[in-house]
Structures are given as structure tokens and as C-alpha cells.
Amino acid sequence: MKLSRYLKDKLYFIILFITFLSLIILLLVGFKVSLELIIVIISLLVIFAILVLIIEYLKKRNFYNEFINIVDKLDKKYLVIEMLNSPNFQEGEILYNELYEINKSMLENIKNYEISMNDFKDYIEMWIHEVKIPLSSLVLMIHNNKNNISSKMVDQVKRLDNYVEQVLFYIYVEFYIIIQ
């Protein structure tokens, strides 16, 4: 967070403060207050305003710099909320709370996706095993009736069996990769 950007964001406050300060000076001069007292009052108000701006800037700068550093260092950016300390100013708290809600929503969506993937994987595995039963029966029938069955039929049954094995292997490999 840059000081120039922060001051640009606080431009309305600065303009209002200078306007208010000018009005106070006019009132003090109008009531014929001594010049020394006017200088002391204006000095105190300016010092107070500068201190408020500096303290607020430092709090925000520390939080946002920490936030940026954490995001830059993380491989998995969505874990930023786990690494970030809760801020002690309202804008930071709003950002922190919304990031928490976003992260929570993302984790719920991932959980739903995992459940859906597990259901799909279970269905495919069940289907493959159900298909393998008739294939195994065909293999046994071919084995028992070698003379009556053509080699083309044997080749086709082997191809079907290989395809089913490929699907089963693919499901295991893809599911493992998705989980990782």
C-alpha cells in the first residue's frame, strides 16, 4: 500500500478538514482571539489530523502488505484465509469475513464435486463388473466349445474384455489424479 494512493483515497477528508480549519480560523479571528491562541489551536488540530491519518495508514498498510506477501508465497492461493491474521479495522474485517465466506463456499463446492465424482466412479465400477460377468460367461462358453466357435468370435470377446479393462484402469487413474 503506497502512501500517495492512501492520501488520494483520503482526499475528501483532507479537503473537508482544510475547509473546516479555515472556518475555525475565520471564527477565531472574528471573535478577536489572540494570534498565539489561534496558532496553538490550529497546530493541535493539524497534528491530531496527521496522527489519525498516519495511524490509520500504518494499520492498513501492515494488513494489506501481509495479505499481498502471503498470496505471493502461496502455491494454493485459496489457503490465504488460513494464513492471514484478522485485521483490527473495519474495511479489513469486511475483506477478511468475505474471503472466509468465499473460501467456505469453495470448500463446499469441492466437497459436492468430490461426492459426485465418487458416485460416478462407483457407478462405473459397478457397471464394469456387471459387464464382466457376461464376458466371463462368453469366455467360458468359448473355452468349453472350442470346436464350434470361430476365431473371429474369440477375438471380438477378447477385444470387449480389453476395452472393459481399459475403462476400469482409466477410472482408477483419473480418480486418483483428481483427488491429488
C-alpha positions as a Markdown table, in Angstrom:
| # | Residue | x | y | z |
|---|---|---|---|---|
| 1 | Met | 0.0 | 0.0 | 0.0 |
| 2 | Lys | 1.5 | 3.3 | -1.1 |
| 3 | Leu | 1.2 | 6.5 | 0.9 |
| 4 | Ser | 0.3 | 8.5 | -2.2 |
| 5 | Arg | -2.6 | 6.2 | -3.0 |
| 6 | Tyr | -3.8 | 6.3 | 0.6 |
| 7 | Leu | -3.7 | 10.1 | 0.6 |
| 8 | Lys | -5.5 | 10.2 | -2.7 |
| 9 | Asp | -8.2 | 8.0 | -1.2 |
| 10 | Lys | -8.4 | 10.4 | 1.8 |
| 11 | Leu | -8.6 | 13.5 | -0.5 |
| 12 | Tyr | -12.2 | 14.2 | 0.6 |
| 13 | Phe | -11.3 | 14.1 | 4.2 |
| 14 | Ile | -8.3 | 16.4 | 3.6 |
| 15 | Ile | -10.4 | 18.9 | 1.7 |
| 16 | Leu | -13.1 | 18.9 | 4.3 |
| 17 | Phe | -10.5 | 19.2 | 7.1 |
| 18 | Ile | -8.9 | 22.2 | 5.4 |
| 19 | Thr | -12.3 | 23.8 | 4.8 |
| 20 | Phe | -13.3 | 23.2 | 8.5 |
| 21 | Leu | -9.9 | 24.6 | 9.6 |
| 22 | Ser | -10.4 | 27.7 | 7.5 |
| 23 | Leu | -13.8 | 28.2 | 9.0 |
| 24 | Ile | -12.4 | 27.8 | 12.5 |
| 25 | Ile | -9.7 | 30.4 | 11.7 |
| 26 | Leu | -12.3 | 32.8 | 10.4 |
| 27 | Leu | -14.4 | 32.4 | 13.6 |
| 28 | Leu | -11.5 | 32.8 | 15.9 |
| 29 | Val | -10.4 | 36.0 | 14.1 |
| 30 | Gly | -14.0 | 37.2 | 14.1 |
| 31 | Phe | -14.2 | 36.7 | 17.9 |
| 32 | Lys | -10.8 | 38.6 | 18.2 |
| 33 | Val | -8.9 | 35.7 | 19.7 |
| 34 | Ser | -5.2 | 36.3 | 20.1 |
| 35 | Leu | -3.0 | 35.2 | 17.3 |
| 36 | Glu | -0.9 | 33.0 | 19.6 |
| 37 | Leu | -4.1 | 31.1 | 20.7 |
| 38 | Ile | -5.2 | 30.7 | 17.1 |
| 39 | Ile | -1.8 | 29.2 | 16.1 |
| 40 | Val | -1.9 | 26.8 | 19.1 |
| 41 | Ile | -5.5 | 25.6 | 18.3 |
| 42 | Ile | -4.7 | 25.2 | 14.5 |
| 43 | Ser | -1.4 | 23.4 | 15.3 |
| 44 | Leu | -3.2 | 21.0 | 17.6 |
| 45 | Leu | -5.9 | 20.3 | 15.1 |
| 46 | Val | -3.4 | 19.7 | 12.3 |
| 47 | Ile | -1.2 | 17.4 | 14.5 |
| 48 | Phe | -4.3 | 15.5 | 15.5 |
| 49 | Ala | -5.4 | 15.0 | 11.9 |
| 50 | Ile | -2.0 | 14.0 | 10.8 |
| 51 | Leu | -1.7 | 11.5 | 13.6 |
| 52 | Val | -5.1 | 10.0 | 12.8 |
| 53 | Leu | -4.1 | 9.6 | 9.1 |
| 54 | Ile | -0.7 | 8.1 | 10.0 |
| 55 | Ile | -2.1 | 5.6 | 12.5 |
| 56 | Glu | -4.9 | 4.5 | 10.0 |
| 57 | Tyr | -2.4 | 4.3 | 7.2 |
| 58 | Leu | 0.0 | 2.1 | 9.2 |
| 59 | Lys | -2.7 | -0.3 | 10.3 |
| 60 | Lys | -4.0 | -0.7 | 6.7 |
| 61 | Arg | -0.5 | -0.9 | 5.2 |
| 62 | Asn | 0.6 | -3.6 | 7.6 |
| 63 | Phe | -2.6 | -5.7 | 6.9 |
| 64 | Tyr | -2.5 | -5.3 | 3.1 |
| 65 | Asn | 1.2 | -5.8 | 2.8 |
| 66 | Glu | 0.9 | -9.0 | 4.9 |
| 67 | Phe | -2.0 | -10.1 | 2.7 |
| 68 | Ile | -0.1 | -9.5 | -0.6 |
| 69 | Asn | 3.1 | -11.3 | 0.8 |
| 70 | Ile | 1.1 | -14.3 | 1.8 |
| 71 | Val | -0.7 | -14.5 | -1.5 |
| 72 | Asp | 2.6 | -14.2 | -3.4 |
| 73 | Lys | 4.2 | -17.0 | -1.4 |
| 74 | Leu | 1.3 | -19.5 | -1.5 |
| 75 | Asp | 1.1 | -22.1 | -4.3 |
| 76 | Lys | -2.5 | -22.7 | -3.4 |
| 77 | Lys | -3.9 | -19.2 | -3.2 |
| 78 | Tyr | -7.2 | -20.2 | -1.7 |
| 79 | Leu | -5.4 | -21.0 | 1.5 |
| 80 | Val | -4.7 | -17.3 | 2.2 |
| 81 | Ile | -7.5 | -17.0 | 4.7 |
| 82 | Glu | -5.8 | -19.7 | 6.8 |
| 83 | Met | -2.6 | -17.8 | 6.9 |
| 84 | Leu | -4.0 | -14.3 | 7.4 |
| 85 | Asn | -4.3 | -12.6 | 10.8 |
| 86 | Ser | -7.7 | -11.0 | 11.5 |
| 87 | Pro | -7.4 | -7.2 | 11.0 |
| 88 | Asn | -8.3 | -4.6 | 13.5 |
| 89 | Phe | -10.0 | -2.1 | 11.2 |
| 90 | Gln | -13.5 | -2.3 | 9.6 |
| 91 | Glu | -12.5 | -2.4 | 5.9 |
| 92 | Gly | -10.0 | -5.2 | 6.7 |
| 93 | Glu | -12.6 | -7.1 | 8.7 |
| 94 | Ile | -15.1 | -6.9 | 5.9 |
| 95 | Leu | -12.5 | -8.2 | 3.4 |
| 96 | Tyr | -11.4 | -10.9 | 5.9 |
| 97 | Asn | -15.0 | -12.1 | 6.5 |
| 98 | Glu | -15.9 | -12.1 | 2.8 |
| 99 | Leu | -12.8 | -14.1 | 2.0 |
| 100 | Tyr | -13.7 | -16.5 | 4.7 |
| 101 | Glu | -17.2 | -16.9 | 3.2 |
| 102 | Ile | -15.8 | -17.3 | -0.3 |
| 103 | Asn | -13.4 | -20.0 | 1.0 |
| 104 | Lys | -16.1 | -21.8 | 2.8 |
| 105 | Ser | -18.3 | -21.7 | -0.3 |
| 106 | Met | -15.5 | -23.0 | -2.4 |
| 107 | Leu | -14.8 | -25.9 | 0.0 |
| 108 | Glu | -18.5 | -26.8 | 0.0 |
| 109 | Asn | -18.5 | -26.9 | -3.8 |
| 110 | Ile | -15.4 | -29.0 | -3.9 |
| 111 | Lys | -17.0 | -31.4 | -1.4 |
| 112 | Asn | -20.1 | -31.7 | -3.5 |
| 113 | Tyr | -17.9 | -32.3 | -6.6 |
| 114 | Glu | -16.0 | -35.0 | -4.8 |
| 115 | Ile | -19.2 | -36.7 | -3.7 |
| 116 | Ser | -20.5 | -36.5 | -7.3 |
| 117 | Met | -17.2 | -37.9 | -8.6 |
| 118 | Asn | -17.3 | -40.7 | -6.1 |
| 119 | Asp | -20.8 | -41.6 | -7.0 |
| 120 | Phe | -19.9 | -41.6 | -10.7 |
| 121 | Lys | -16.8 | -43.7 | -10.0 |
| 122 | Asp | -18.9 | -46.2 | -8.0 |
| 123 | Tyr | -21.5 | -46.4 | -10.8 |
| 124 | Ile | -18.9 | -47.0 | -13.5 |
| 125 | Glu | -17.1 | -49.7 | -11.4 |
| 126 | Met | -20.4 | -51.4 | -10.8 |
| 127 | Trp | -21.3 | -51.2 | -14.5 |
| 128 | Ile | -17.9 | -52.6 | -15.5 |
| 129 | His | -18.2 | -55.5 | -13.1 |
| 130 | Glu | -21.7 | -56.2 | -14.3 |
| 131 | Val | -20.5 | -56.3 | -17.9 |
| 132 | Lys | -17.6 | -58.5 | -17.0 |
| 133 | Ile | -20.0 | -61.2 | -15.8 |
| 134 | Pro | -21.5 | -61.9 | -19.3 |
| 135 | Leu | -18.0 | -61.5 | -20.8 |
| 136 | Ser | -16.6 | -64.1 | -18.4 |
| 137 | Ser | -19.5 | -66.4 | -19.3 |
| 138 | Leu | -18.7 | -66.0 | -23.0 |
| 139 | Val | -15.1 | -66.8 | -22.4 |
| 140 | Leu | -16.1 | -70.0 | -20.5 |
| 141 | Met | -18.5 | -70.9 | -23.3 |
| 142 | Ile | -15.8 | -70.4 | -25.9 |
| 143 | His | -13.4 | -72.4 | -23.8 |
| 144 | Asn | -15.9 | -75.3 | -23.5 |
| 145 | Asn | -16.9 | -75.2 | -27.2 |
| 146 | Lys | -13.6 | -74.5 | -28.9 |
| 147 | Asn | -14.5 | -76.5 | -32.0 |
| 148 | Asn | -17.9 | -74.9 | -32.6 |
| 149 | Ile | -16.8 | -71.2 | -32.3 |
| 150 | Ser | -14.9 | -69.2 | -34.9 |
| 151 | Ser | -11.7 | -67.4 | -34.1 |
| 152 | Lys | -13.3 | -64.1 | -35.1 |
| 153 | Met | -15.8 | -64.5 | -32.2 |
| 154 | Val | -13.0 | -65.3 | -29.8 |
| 155 | Asp | -11.1 | -62.2 | -31.0 |
| 156 | Gln | -14.2 | -60.0 | -30.5 |
| 157 | Val | -14.8 | -61.3 | -27.0 |
| 158 | Lys | -11.1 | -60.6 | -26.1 |
| 159 | Arg | -11.4 | -57.1 | -27.6 |
| 160 | Leu | -14.5 | -56.4 | -25.5 |
| 161 | Asp | -12.8 | -57.7 | -22.4 |
| 162 | Asn | -9.8 | -55.5 | -23.1 |
| 163 | Tyr | -12.0 | -52.4 | -23.6 |
| 164 | Val | -13.7 | -53.1 | -20.3 |
| 165 | Glu | -10.3 | -53.4 | -18.5 |
| 166 | Gln | -9.2 | -50.1 | -20.1 |
| 167 | Val | -12.2 | -48.3 | -18.8 |
| 168 | Leu | -11.7 | -49.7 | -15.3 |
| 169 | Phe | -8.0 | -48.7 | -15.4 |
| 170 | Tyr | -8.9 | -45.2 | -16.7 |
| 171 | Ile | -11.4 | -44.7 | -14.0 |
| 172 | Tyr | -8.9 | -45.6 | -11.3 |
| 173 | Val | -6.1 | -43.4 | -12.8 |
| 174 | Glu | -8.3 | -40.4 | -13.4 |
| 175 | Phe | -9.9 | -40.6 | -10.0 |
| 176 | Tyr | -6.5 | -40.8 | -8.3 |
| 177 | Ile | -5.3 | -37.8 | -10.3 |
| 178 | Ile | -8.4 | -35.7 | -9.4 |
| 179 | Ile | -8.1 | -36.5 | -5.7 |
| 180 | Gln | -4.4 | -35.4 | -5.7 |
